[in-house]
């Protein structure tokens, strides 16, 4: 049951990605360059935050850094 649910979910996400990539020119024209820069900056900040979280969790997992909860 769980494997089927996960497989369907992955297929749906892949389909959404395909649709977005196929219509990227329309999306860029509709959104505009300024909004794309803002979205890119926000996504960059989110990516950096995730990277820092992964590094911290790795250091905690290896025992290099104490858990701070």
C-alpha positions in Angstrom: 0.0 0.0 0.0 2.7 2.5 1.0 4.9 1.6 -1.9 2.0 2.2 -4.4 1.2 5.5 -2.8 4.8 6.6 -3.0 5.1 5.5 -6.6 1.9 7.4 -7.6 3.1 10.5 -5.7 6.5 10.4 -7.5 4.8 10.0 -10.8 2.5 13.0 -10.2 5.5 15.2 -9.1 7.4 14.1 -12.2 4.4 15.0 -14.4 4.1 18.5 -12.8 7.8 19.1 -13.3 7.5 18.0 -17.0 4.5 20.4 -17.5 6.4 23.3 -15.8 9.5 22.7 -17.9 7.5 22.4 -21.1 5.8 25.7 -20.4 8.7 27.7 -18.9 8.7 30.3 -21.7 5.0 31.1 -21.0 5.7 31.3 -17.3 8.7 33.6 -17.8 6.7 35.9 -20.0 3.8 36.0 -17.5 5.9 36.5 -14.3 8.5 38.9 -15.6 12.3 39.2 -15.0 12.1 41.1 -11.7 9.8 38.5 -10.1 12.1 35.8 -11.4 15.1 37.4 -9.7 13.2 37.7 -6.4 12.1 34.1 -6.6 15.6 33.0 -7.4 17.0 34.9 -4.4 14.4 33.4 -2.1 15.1 29.9 -3.4 18.8 30.5 -2.9 18.3 31.4 0.7 16.1 28.3 1.3 18.8 26.2 -0.4 21.5 27.6 1.9 19.3 27.1 5.0 18.8 23.4 4.0 22.5 22.9 3.4 23.4 24.4 6.8 20.7 22.2 8.5 22.1 19.1 6.8 25.7 19.9 7.8 24.6 20.6 11.4 22.6 17.3 11.5 25.6 15.5 10.1 27.9 17.0 12.8 25.4 16.1 15.5 25.1 12.6 14.1 28.9 12.1 14.1 29.1 13.4 17.7 31.3 16.4 16.7 28.7 18.9 17.8 26.3 18.5 20.8 22.5 18.4 20.1 21.0 21.7 21.2 17.4 20.9 22.1 
